[in-house]
Amino acid sequence: MMEEEIQSEEQKTISDFWPSIAVSGGIFGVIIFALGLVFGYMQINAEPTGAILSPLMLSGVVICLVVALAGGVAIWHYTKEETPYVKLGQGALIGFLTGAVLVVVSTVLNELWHFIDPDYTQKMMEATIANIEAMDMPAEQKQMMIDSTAETMRAQQSIFQQILYGIPMYGILNLITGMIAVKIFGKKKEQETF
């Protein structure tokens, strides 16, 4: 019985991983989209204080920490639903693909949000620039920050830019957390001794 189970585990294909990838990637895609909106509207509605730690800066840290959990949750789901025996390479693949799915889900939701609030990006850009202008720093440095921020926010409007930068960044992050989760949630196959 144990030998049959181990043999069937070695024949797992990528299609066996997709339910866990889709569940975790979908859930975390919605979560980071919602967090992005919350922090975005906090930035829009905040008075420009000139503080470096603005809601927009804080959102990057929070979203990165939340995204890092997606690969681990996908592995946890896989070990509960499919099999507790997961190889490190499988964990890396599941983690990377989970990161890719969450990027696609959050990007689609971001694009749909532009139909609800078409001025969202412009309002974010204005609020962020107003906060930079209130900072106590040399005018030349301020202008560089403003130009950089405006360029970054304009680039994020493109669906292809969001996917092009998001998949490698979040994919690699979840590749790492997926491998860590294999060590936490996975079981090792017992070696036969003769």
SVG drawing of the C-alpha trace seen along z (x, -y; Angstrom):
<svg xmlns="http://www.w3.org/2000/svg" viewBox="-18 -74 38 80">
<polyline fill="none" stroke="black" stroke-width="0.4" points="0.0,0.0 2.8,-2.4 4.8,-1.5 1.7,-2.2 1.2,-5.5 4.8,-6.6 4.8,-5.4 1.7,-7.4 3.2,-10.5 6.2,-10.3 3.8,-10.4 2.3,-13.8 2.2,-16.3 1.7,-20.0 -2.1,-19.6 -2.2,-18.1 -0.8,-21.4 -3.2,-23.8 -6.1,-23.6 -3.8,-24.7 -2.1,-27.3 -5.5,-28.8 -7.0,-28.9 -4.0,-30.5 -3.2,-32.8 -6.8,-33.9 -7.3,-34.6 -4.0,-36.5 -4.6,-38.4 -7.9,-39.8 -6.2,-40.5 -3.4,-42.6 -5.8,-44.4 -7.9,-45.3 -4.9,-46.4 -3.6,-48.5 -7.0,-50.3 -7.1,-50.9 -3.6,-52.3 -4.2,-54.2 -7.3,-56.0 -5.5,-56.6 -2.8,-58.4 -5.3,-60.3 -7.2,-61.5 -4.1,-62.2 -2.8,-65.7 0.6,-66.2 2.9,-66.1 6.2,-65.6 6.8,-62.4 8.8,-59.7 6.6,-57.0 3.4,-57.7 0.6,-55.3 2.0,-54.6 5.4,-53.6 3.8,-51.6 1.6,-49.8 4.7,-48.4 6.0,-46.8 2.6,-45.4 1.7,-44.0 5.2,-42.4 4.8,-40.6 1.2,-39.5 2.3,-38.3 5.1,-36.2 2.5,-34.1 0.8,-32.9 3.4,-30.3 3.3,-28.8 -0.5,-28.7 -0.5,-27.0 1.9,-24.3 -0.2,-23.9 -3.4,-23.5 -1.6,-21.0 -0.4,-18.9 -3.9,-18.8 -5.8,-18.1 -3.4,-16.1 -0.5,-14.5 1.8,-15.3 4.8,-14.2 6.1,-17.2 9.6,-17.6 11.5,-20.8 11.4,-21.5 7.7,-21.0 7.3,-23.5 9.4,-26.0 7.2,-25.5 4.0,-25.7 5.2,-28.9 6.4,-30.6 3.1,-29.8 1.1,-31.0 2.9,-34.3 2.2,-34.5 -1.5,-33.8 -1.9,-36.4 -0.2,-39.0 -2.6,-38.3 -5.7,-38.4 -4.7,-41.6 -3.8,-43.2 -7.2,-42.3 -8.9,-43.7 -6.8,-46.9 -7.9,-47.3 -11.5,-46.8 -11.2,-49.3 -10.3,-52.0 -13.9,-51.7 -15.2,-52.4 -12.8,-55.2 -11.0,-56.4 -9.2,-59.2 -7.7,-56.9 -4.1,-56.8 -4.1,-60.6 -5.4,-61.3 -2.7,-59.0 0.0,-60.7 -1.2,-64.2 -1.4,-63.1 2.1,-61.5 3.7,-64.5 2.0,-66.9 3.6,-64.9 7.0,-64.9 6.7,-68.7 6.1,-69.1 9.3,-67.3 12.3,-69.2 15.0,-68.6 16.8,-70.4 14.7,-71.5 16.8,-69.5 16.4,-66.2 12.7,-66.9 12.3,-67.3 14.1,-64.0 11.8,-62.2 8.7,-63.8 9.9,-62.8 10.7,-59.3 7.4,-58.9 5.4,-60.2 7.2,-57.9 6.7,-54.8 3.0,-55.5 2.5,-56.1 4.3,-52.8 2.0,-51.0 -1.0,-52.0 0.1,-49.6 -1.3,-46.1 1.8,-44.6 4.2,-46.5 2.3,-45.3 2.5,-41.7 6.1,-42.0 7.5,-43.3 5.0,-41.6 5.5,-37.9 9.2,-37.7 9.2,-39.7 6.2,-38.0 7.0,-34.7 10.5,-34.5 9.4,-35.6 6.8,-32.8 9.2,-30.3 11.3,-30.9 8.3,-30.7 7.0,-27.6 10.3,-25.8 10.3,-26.9 6.7,-25.6 7.7,-22.2 10.1,-21.8 7.3,-22.9 4.2,-21.1 5.6,-18.3 6.6,-14.9 9.6,-12.9 9.3,-9.6 10.7,-6.8 13.6,-5.0 13.6,-1.3 16.5,0.4 17.5,4.0"/>
</svg>
